[in-house]
Each structure stands twice: as structure tokens, then as C-alpha cells.
């Protein structure tokens, strides 16, 4: 079992930045792919970014150049640095970890509004 806890969500204005954190506990190791999805009510959950234990990253086209995902294996923590936020980034952001099984955090709300 792996437990994930996100933090860092909140309300920001367009153009501002926000950093999300996700810390894993339990049977986590560097073999797990970790990353972020987001979901808006009434829409499917979509992949935002993920990072492997060796630091390989991938991003959704909608966030490339604005979001950066990083990982500290020693702390079992990943971060999502989000810059130039716009109203379209408003969503609940979910941390996940996937290897032999997939695990999800409870989510953290990000609202971008003036």
C-alpha cells in the first residue's frame, strides 16, 4: 500500500504561480512513476505531468513551458511548479503513483480567478 498526500493548492490570480507538493508513504520506491492529473467537474481526469524515478518527465501539451515537475526520491516527494496560471488551469489536482498498482491522493483544489 502507498499513501499520498497533496498540499499547496489555493486561489491565485491569472498570471501568478503556485507550487503543489505530494508526499508518499508506505511501500513506495523509486520504481514508481509519480505524477499529477487534474479534473474539472463534468470532465474526464486528464494527465498533467509525470516523472520517473530516474527523472524522466512528460507533460501535457497544455502545460508545457509553464509547469515543471520535480522529484526527490529520498523524501518520496514530488513537486509541481505552476507558472503563468490561467483560468483554464482551475481544477482539482490529484497526485498519483503507479508501478505494480496505481494509487491516488485525495486531491487539492487549484482556482485561478481574478
matplotlib code that plots the C-alpha trace (Angstrom):
import matplotlib.pyplot as plt

x = [0.0, 1.0, -0.5, -0.3, -0.9, -1.0, -0.6, -0.2, -3.5, -5.3, -6.7, -4.5, -4.9, -4.2, -0.5, 0.5, 2.4, 1.7, 3.6, 2.0, 3.6, 2.9, 4.5, 4.2, 4.4, 4.2, 5.7, 6.9, 10.2, 11.9, 10.4, 7.1, 6.1, 4.7, 2.8, -0.3, -3.7, -6.4, -10.1, -12.8, -16.4, -18.2, -15.0, -12.6, -9.5, -6.5, -2.8, -0.8, 2.7, 4.7, 8.2, 10.1, 12.4, 15.3, 14.0, 12.4, 9.5, 6.5, 3.9, 0.5, 0.8, -1.4, 1.1, 4.5, 6.7, 4.6, 4.7, 7.7, 7.6, 10.4, 11.1, 13.2, 13.4, 15.0, 11.8, 9.4, 8.1, 7.2, 6.5, 4.6, 5.7, 3.0, 3.7, 1.6, -1.6, -4.8, -8.5, -8.2, -5.9, -8.6, -9.2, -8.7, -5.2, -4.5, -1.2, -0.7, 1.9, 2.0, 4.1, 2.6, -0.6, -1.9, -2.5, -4.1, -4.1, -7.4, -6.7, -6.1, -8.1, -6.4, -8.5, -7.3, -9.6, -9.4]
y = [0.0, 3.5, 6.7, 10.0, 13.5, 16.6, 20.2, 23.6, 24.3, 27.5, 30.6, 32.7, 35.4, 34.8, 35.0, 34.0, 30.9, 28.1, 25.0, 21.7, 19.0, 15.3, 13.1, 9.3, 6.9, 3.2, 0.7, 3.4, 3.2, 4.8, 2.3, 4.1, 6.6, 9.6, 12.5, 14.7, 14.6, 17.2, 17.2, 19.7, 18.8, 17.1, 16.4, 13.4, 13.4, 14.4, 13.8, 16.9, 15.6, 12.6, 11.8, 8.5, 7.6, 8.4, 11.9, 11.3, 13.7, 14.1, 16.9, 17.6, 20.0, 22.4, 22.9, 22.6, 25.5, 26.6, 23.7, 21.8, 18.5, 17.5, 14.6, 14.0, 10.2, 10.5, 12.2, 10.3, 13.7, 15.3, 18.9, 20.7, 24.2, 26.0, 29.4, 31.7, 30.2, 30.9, 30.2, 27.0, 25.6, 25.6, 22.1, 19.6, 18.3, 14.6, 13.1, 9.5, 6.8, 3.8, 0.7, -2.6, -0.8, 2.7, 4.9, 8.3, 11.2, 12.9, 15.9, 19.6, 22.4, 25.0, 28.0, 30.7, 33.7, 37.5]
z = [0.0, -0.8, 0.7, -1.0, 0.5, -1.6, -0.5, -1.9, -3.7, -3.3, -5.0, -7.2, -9.9, -13.6, -14.3, -10.8, -9.7, -7.4, -6.2, -5.4, -3.3, -2.9, -0.3, -0.5, 2.4, 2.7, 0.2, -2.1, -4.0, -7.0, -9.4, -9.1, -11.7, -9.9, -11.3, -11.4, -13.0, -12.8, -13.1, -13.7, -12.7, -15.6, -17.4, -17.5, -15.4, -17.5, -17.2, -16.4, -15.9, -14.6, -13.6, -13.3, -10.5, -12.8, -13.6, -17.0, -17.3, -19.6, -19.8, -21.3, -24.3, -22.4, -19.6, -21.5, -20.8, -17.8, -15.4, -14.1, -12.2, -9.9, -7.6, -4.5, -4.1, -0.6, 0.6, -1.6, -2.6, -6.0, -6.7, -9.5, -10.1, -12.0, -13.6, -15.8, -14.4, -16.2, -15.5, -17.7, -15.0, -12.4, -11.3, -8.6, -8.9, -7.9, -7.2, -8.3, -8.0, -10.3, -10.6, -9.9, -8.7, -9.0, -6.0, -5.8, -3.3, -2.2, -4.4, -3.8, -5.4, -7.6, -8.5, -10.9, -10.9, -10.7]

ax = plt.figure().add_subplot(projection="3d")
ax.plot(x, y, z, "-o")
ax.set_aspect("equal")
plt.show()
